[in-house]
Amino acid sequence: MSAEWTADEMMTVAAARQLRDGTACFVGIGLPSTAANLARVTHAPRLVLIYESGCLGAKPDRLPLSIGDGILADTADAVVSVPEVFNYWLQPGNIDVGFLGGAQLDRYGNINTTAIGGDYNDPVVRLPGAGGAPEIAASCREVIVIMRQSPRTFVERVDFVTSFGYGAGSGDRERLGLRGAGPQMVITDLGILRPDPSSRELVLTQLHPGATVEQARAATGWRLRVADDLRTGEPPTDSELSVLRALKSATTADRSASST
């Protein structure tokens, strides 16, 4: 085992480990894409990566810079229209896992990528917006969220619900008729949270090596519940770190070459 890794690397490896070989994963750019591509190169070679731009089964040898990055189309099994991705693949429930990030997340797994502070028309900060995330959160069979944990990002209540988690608690998804099961885990740079089966409130169930309950609670904007059987996950292996760093290095090199 390697003795040195960053919190971001531990978070990415922990997220990648949750993806099962042979499943279809709708991937967001950024941390979700990094983790999904790490999983595909390591333990899940038959993981089917689907990007919002219409690329099905993409197999990039570096991390894409956006959903419109040409490497996704160049390495995909097929490229279809955006309406087909949503109307045929996503909305009918044909995607196993949706992989999302966000700017804010609350205790019931609702995600904000729209606006912070003020109101929708006059926010303090205008964020990139929804994209396909609301449909991913609503229709994928399950959702995994990956986000860095801090009181600014893990808030009592999101300023705007861009992507629906469990609303205000148990039963809200069912009342709205949402097809998917909702967020099954939230992976952070400190550990993993899962929804309580009854209340749907997120509960800390696993810590990353070196992280503490006190750190997790200090980084959460609500009184974070901790599972009675709280466990500590395994650190990254040398192989996982080597692949992850190679993917990032290839992206950096390609970006540098493009700018010259």
The 8 nearest C-alpha neighbors of each residue, nearest first, counted from 0:
[[1, 236, 237, 2, 235, 234, 238, 3],
 [0, 2, 237, 3, 236, 235, 4, 234],
 [1, 3, 0, 4, 234, 235, 237, 236],
 [4, 2, 1, 5, 0, 235, 234, 240],
 [3, 5, 8, 6, 9, 2, 1, 235],
 [4, 6, 8, 7, 9, 3, 10, 188],
 [5, 7, 9, 188, 8, 10, 4, 189],
 [8, 6, 10, 5, 9, 188, 11, 147],
 [7, 9, 5, 11, 10, 6, 12, 4],
 [10, 8, 6, 12, 7, 11, 13, 235],
 [9, 11, 188, 7, 13, 8, 12, 187],
 [12, 10, 8, 14, 34, 13, 9, 7],
 [11, 13, 15, 9, 14, 10, 8, 16],
 [14, 12, 10, 16, 11, 15, 9, 17],
 [13, 15, 11, 12, 16, 17, 34, 10],
 [16, 14, 34, 38, 12, 17, 13, 18],
 [15, 17, 13, 14, 18, 12, 38, 19],
 [16, 18, 15, 14, 19, 13, 38, 143],
 [19, 17, 16, 15, 38, 20, 43, 35],
 [20, 18, 22, 43, 21, 17, 46, 16],
 [19, 21, 43, 46, 45, 22, 44, 18],
 [20, 22, 45, 46, 19, 47, 23, 43],
 [21, 23, 46, 20, 19, 95, 47, 24],
 [24, 22, 47, 95, 94, 46, 48, 96],
 [23, 25, 96, 48, 97, 49, 26, 47],
 [26, 24, 49, 97, 50, 98, 48, 96],
 [27, 25, 98, 50, 32, 24, 49, 31],
 [26, 28, 31, 99, 32, 98, 29, 25],
 [29, 27, 32, 65, 31, 26, 66, 30],
 [30, 28, 32, 31, 33, 27, 100, 64],
 [29, 31, 33, 32, 34, 28, 145, 100],
 [32, 30, 34, 33, 27, 98, 29, 99],
 [33, 31, 35, 28, 29, 30, 34, 26],
 [34, 32, 30, 36, 31, 35, 37, 29],
 [33, 35, 15, 37, 11, 31, 32, 36],
 [36, 34, 32, 38, 37, 33, 15, 31],
 [35, 37, 39, 38, 33, 34, 32, 40],
 [36, 38, 34, 40, 35, 39, 243, 15],
 [39, 37, 15, 35, 41, 36, 43, 40],
 [38, 40, 43, 44, 36, 37, 41, 46],
 [39, 41, 37, 38, 44, 36, 42, 43],
 [42, 40, 38, 39, 43, 37, 44, 239],
 [41, 43, 38, 44, 39, 40, 20, 16],
 [44, 42, 20, 39, 46, 38, 45, 41],
 [43, 45, 39, 46, 40, 42, 20, 41],
 [46, 44, 21, 20, 43, 47, 39, 22],
 [45, 47, 21, 20, 22, 43, 44, 39],
 [48, 46, 23, 56, 24, 45, 22, 49],
 [47, 49, 56, 24, 57, 25, 23, 55],
 [50, 48, 55, 25, 54, 56, 24, 26],
 [49, 51, 54, 52, 26, 53, 25, 66],
 [50, 52, 53, 66, 81, 49, 131, 84],
 [51, 53, 50, 66, 81, 54, 67, 80],
 [54, 52, 79, 81, 78, 51, 80, 84],
 [53, 55, 78, 50, 72, 75, 49, 52],
 [56, 54, 49, 77, 75, 57, 76, 78],
 [55, 57, 47, 48, 75, 76, 49, 58],
 [58, 56, 75, 74, 71, 48, 55, 54],
 [59, 57, 74, 75, 56, 60, 71, 48],
 [60, 58, 61, 70, 74, 71, 57, 62],
 [61, 59, 58, 246, 62, 249, 70, 36],
 [62, 60, 246, 250, 249, 59, 63, 247],
 [61, 63, 250, 246, 33, 64, 247, 59],
 [64, 62, 65, 68, 61, 70, 71, 66],
 [63, 65, 68, 62, 66, 28, 67, 250],
 [66, 64, 67, 68, 63, 28, 29, 62],
 [67, 65, 68, 52, 50, 51, 28, 63],
 [66, 68, 65, 69, 52, 71, 64, 63],
 [69, 67, 65, 70, 66, 63, 64, 71],
 [70, 68, 71, 72, 73, 67, 63, 66],
 [69, 71, 73, 68, 72, 59, 74, 63],
 [72, 70, 57, 69, 74, 73, 75, 68],
 [71, 73, 75, 69, 74, 70, 54, 78],
 [72, 74, 70, 71, 75, 69, 57, 59],
 [73, 75, 58, 57, 71, 72, 59, 70],
 [76, 74, 57, 56, 72, 77, 55, 54],
 [75, 77, 56, 55, 57, 74, 78, 54],
 [78, 76, 75, 55, 54, 79, 56, 72],
 [79, 77, 54, 53, 55, 72, 75, 80],
 [78, 80, 53, 83, 77, 54, 81, 84],
 [79, 81, 83, 53, 82, 84, 78, 52],
 [80, 82, 84, 53, 83, 52, 85, 51],
 [83, 81, 85, 84, 80, 86, 87, 79],
 [84, 82, 86, 80, 87, 81, 85, 79],
 [85, 83, 81, 88, 82, 53, 87, 86],
 [84, 86, 89, 82, 83, 88, 90, 87],
 [87, 85, 83, 90, 82, 84, 88, 89],
 [86, 88, 83, 85, 84, 89, 91, 90],
 [87, 89, 84, 93, 85, 86, 90, 91],
 [88, 90, 85, 92, 91, 93, 94, 87],
 [89, 91, 92, 138, 86, 85, 88, 87],
 [92, 90, 89, 93, 87, 88, 86, 138],
 [93, 91, 90, 138, 89, 94, 139, 140],
 [92, 94, 88, 91, 89, 95, 139, 90],
 [95, 93, 139, 23, 92, 89, 96, 24],
 [94, 96, 140, 23, 139, 24, 22, 141],
 [97, 95, 24, 141, 142, 139, 94, 140],
 [96, 98, 142, 25, 139, 135, 24, 143],
 [97, 99, 143, 26, 31, 144, 142, 25],
 [100, 98, 144, 27, 31, 143, 145, 97],
 [99, 101, 145, 144, 146, 31, 30, 98],
 [100, 102, 112, 103, 110, 111, 146, 99],
 [101, 103, 112, 111, 152, 104, 100, 110],
 [104, 102, 152, 111, 101, 110, 153, 157],
 [103, 105, 110, 153, 109, 108, 152, 154],
 [106, 104, 154, 156, 155, 108, 107, 109],
 [105, 107, 201, 200, 108, 155, 104, 221],
 [108, 106, 200, 165, 105, 109, 201, 164],
 [107, 109, 164, 105, 106, 104, 165, 110],
 [108, 110, 164, 163, 104, 105, 107, 162],
 [111, 109, 104, 162, 103, 161, 160, 101],
 [110, 112, 161, 103, 160, 159, 113, 102],
 [111, 113, 128, 102, 101, 126, 161, 129],
 [114, 112, 128, 126, 111, 127, 161, 125],
 [115, 113, 125, 126, 124, 122, 159, 119],
 [114, 116, 124, 158, 123, 122, 125, 117],
 [117, 115, 123, 122, 118, 158, 124, 114],
 [118, 116, 122, 123, 121, 115, 119, 120],
 [119, 117, 122, 121, 120, 116, 114, 115],
 [118, 120, 121, 122, 114, 117, 159, 113],
 [121, 119, 118, 122, 117, 114, 125, 123],
 [120, 122, 118, 119, 117, 123, 116, 125],
 [123, 121, 117, 118, 116, 124, 119, 115],
 [122, 124, 116, 117, 115, 125, 121, 114],
 [125, 123, 115, 122, 114, 126, 116, 117],
 [124, 126, 114, 122, 113, 115, 123, 127],
 [125, 127, 113, 114, 128, 112, 124, 115],
 [128, 126, 113, 112, 125, 129, 130, 114],
 [129, 127, 113, 112, 126, 130, 114, 161],
 [128, 130, 132, 161, 131, 112, 113, 133],
 [129, 131, 132, 128, 133, 127, 51, 134],
 [130, 132, 134, 133, 129, 135, 51, 85],
 [131, 133, 135, 134, 130, 129, 162, 136],
 [134, 132, 162, 136, 135, 131, 137, 161],
 [135, 133, 137, 136, 132, 131, 138, 90],
 [134, 136, 132, 133, 137, 138, 139, 97],
 [137, 135, 133, 134, 162, 138, 132, 163],
 [138, 136, 134, 177, 135, 179, 133, 178],
 [137, 139, 179, 178, 135, 90, 92, 134],
 [140, 138, 179, 141, 94, 135, 97, 92],
 [139, 141, 179, 95, 180, 96, 92, 138],
 [140, 142, 96, 180, 139, 181, 179, 182],
 [143, 141, 182, 97, 96, 181, 183, 98],
 [142, 144, 98, 184, 182, 185, 183, 97],
 [145, 143, 185, 99, 100, 98, 186, 184],
 [144, 146, 186, 100, 185, 187, 99, 31],
 [147, 145, 187, 100, 148, 186, 144, 101],
 [146, 148, 187, 188, 149, 145, 152, 7],
 [149, 147, 187, 218, 146, 153, 152, 188],
 [148, 150, 218, 151, 152, 219, 153, 147],
 [149, 151, 220, 219, 218, 153, 152, 154],
 [152, 150, 149, 153, 154, 103, 220, 219],
 [151, 153, 103, 149, 150, 102, 154, 104],
 [154, 152, 104, 219, 150, 220, 105, 149],
 [153, 155, 220, 105, 156, 152, 104, 150],
 [156, 154, 221, 105, 220, 106, 157, 153],
 [155, 157, 105, 154, 158, 106, 104, 109],
 [158, 156, 159, 105, 103, 104, 111, 154],
 [157, 159, 115, 116, 156, 114, 160, 111],
 [160, 158, 157, 111, 161, 114, 113, 115],
 [161, 159, 111, 162, 110, 109, 163, 157],
 [160, 162, 111, 110, 159, 112, 129, 133],
 [163, 161, 133, 110, 160, 136, 109, 132],
 [164, 162, 109, 136, 166, 165, 160, 161],
 [163, 165, 109, 108, 181, 166, 182, 107],
 [164, 166, 107, 168, 172, 171, 108, 167],
 [165, 167, 168, 171, 164, 107, 163, 109],
 [168, 166, 165, 107, 171, 169, 170, 199],
 [169, 167, 165, 199, 166, 198, 171, 107],
 [168, 170, 198, 199, 171, 197, 165, 167],
 [169, 171, 173, 172, 174, 168, 165, 166],
 [170, 172, 174, 173, 166, 169, 165, 168],
 [173, 171, 175, 174, 177, 170, 165, 176],
 [172, 174, 176, 170, 175, 171, 177, 178],
 [175, 173, 171, 176, 172, 170, 177, 169],
 [174, 176, 172, 173, 177, 171, 170, 178],
 [175, 177, 173, 174, 172, 178, 171, 137],
 [178, 176, 137, 172, 175, 179, 173, 138],
 [177, 179, 138, 137, 176, 92, 180, 140],
 [180, 178, 140, 138, 139, 181, 137, 177],
 [179, 181, 141, 140, 178, 182, 139, 142],
 [180, 182, 141, 179, 142, 164, 183, 136],
 [183, 181, 142, 184, 143, 141, 164, 108],
 [184, 182, 142, 193, 143, 181, 141, 194],
 [185, 183, 193, 143, 192, 182, 186, 144],
 [184, 186, 144, 192, 191, 145, 143, 193],
 [185, 187, 191, 145, 190, 144, 14, 184],
 [188, 186, 147, 146, 189, 190, 148, 10],
 [187, 189, 10, 6, 147, 7, 190, 148],
 [190, 188, 187, 207, 210, 206, 215, 148],
 [191, 189, 206, 207, 205, 187, 188, 186],
 [190, 192, 186, 205, 185, 204, 203, 187],
 [191, 193, 203, 185, 202, 204, 184, 201],
 [194, 192, 184, 201, 202, 183, 185, 195],
 [195, 193, 201, 199, 200, 202, 196, 183],
 [194, 196, 199, 200, 197, 198, 201, 202],
 [197, 195, 199, 194, 198, 200, 169, 193],
 [196, 198, 195, 199, 169, 200, 194, 168],
 [197, 199, 169, 200, 195, 168, 196, 194],
 [200, 198, 195, 194, 168, 169, 196, 197],
 [201, 199, 107, 194, 198, 195, 106, 202],
 [200, 202, 194, 193, 106, 192, 107, 195],
 [201, 203, 224, 192, 193, 225, 194, 204],
 [202, 204, 192, 225, 205, 226, 191, 224],
 [205, 203, 229, 226, 192, 191, 202, 225],
 [206, 204, 230, 191, 190, 231, 229, 203],
 [207, 205, 190, 231, 210, 189, 232, 230],
 [206, 208, 190, 232, 210, 189, 231, 209],
 [209, 207, 210, 231, 234, 232, 206, 233],
 [208, 210, 207, 211, 206, 189, 231, 234],
 [211, 209, 207, 208, 189, 206, 214, 212],
 [212, 210, 214, 213, 215, 209, 206, 189],
 [211, 213, 215, 214, 216, 210, 206, 225],
 [212, 214, 216, 211, 215, 217, 210, 218],
 [215, 213, 217, 211, 212, 216, 218, 210],
 [214, 216, 212, 218, 213, 217, 189, 211],
 [215, 217, 213, 219, 218, 214, 223, 212],
 [216, 218, 214, 215, 219, 213, 150, 149],
 [219, 217, 149, 150, 215, 216, 148, 214],
 [220, 218, 150, 153, 216, 221, 217, 149],
 [219, 221, 154, 150, 153, 155, 218, 222],
 [222, 220, 155, 219, 223, 154, 106, 153],
 [223, 221, 224, 216, 220, 219, 155, 106],
 [222, 224, 221, 216, 225, 219, 202, 203],
 [223, 225, 202, 203, 222, 226, 201, 216],
 [226, 224, 203, 202, 204, 227, 223, 229],
 [227, 225, 229, 204, 228, 203, 202, 224],
 [226, 228, 229, 225, 204, 230, 224, 203],
 [227, 229, 226, 230, 204, 225, 205, 203],
 [230, 228, 204, 226, 205, 227, 225, 231],
 [229, 231, 205, 228, 206, 232, 204, 226],
 [232, 230, 206, 205, 207, 208, 233, 229],
 [233, 231, 207, 206, 208, 205, 230, 234],
 [232, 234, 235, 231, 208, 207, 13, 236],
 [235, 233, 208, 236, 232, 9, 207, 0],
 [236, 234, 239, 9, 12, 240, 233, 237],
 [235, 237, 0, 239, 238, 1, 240, 234],
 [236, 238, 240, 1, 239, 0, 241, 235],
 [237, 239, 241, 236, 240, 242, 235, 41],
 [240, 238, 236, 242, 241, 237, 243, 235],
 [239, 241, 243, 237, 238, 242, 244, 236],
 [240, 242, 238, 244, 239, 243, 237, 245],
 [243, 241, 245, 239, 244, 240, 246, 238],
 [244, 242, 240, 246, 245, 241, 37, 239],
 [243, 245, 247, 241, 246, 242, 240, 248],
 [244, 246, 248, 242, 247, 243, 249, 241],
 [247, 245, 61, 249, 243, 244, 248, 62],
 [246, 248, 244, 250, 245, 249, 251, 243],
 [249, 247, 245, 251, 250, 246, 244, 252],
 [248, 250, 252, 246, 61, 247, 251, 245],
 [251, 249, 247, 253, 61, 248, 252, 62],
 [250, 252, 248, 254, 253, 249, 255, 247],
 [251, 253, 255, 249, 250, 254, 248, 256],
 [254, 252, 256, 250, 255, 251, 249, 257],
 [253, 255, 251, 257, 252, 256, 250, 258],
 [256, 254, 252, 258, 253, 257, 251, 259],
 [255, 257, 253, 254, 259, 258, 252, 251],
 [258, 256, 254, 255, 259, 253, 252, 251],
 [257, 259, 255, 256, 254, 253, 252, 251],
 [258, 256, 257, 255, 254, 253, 252, 251]]
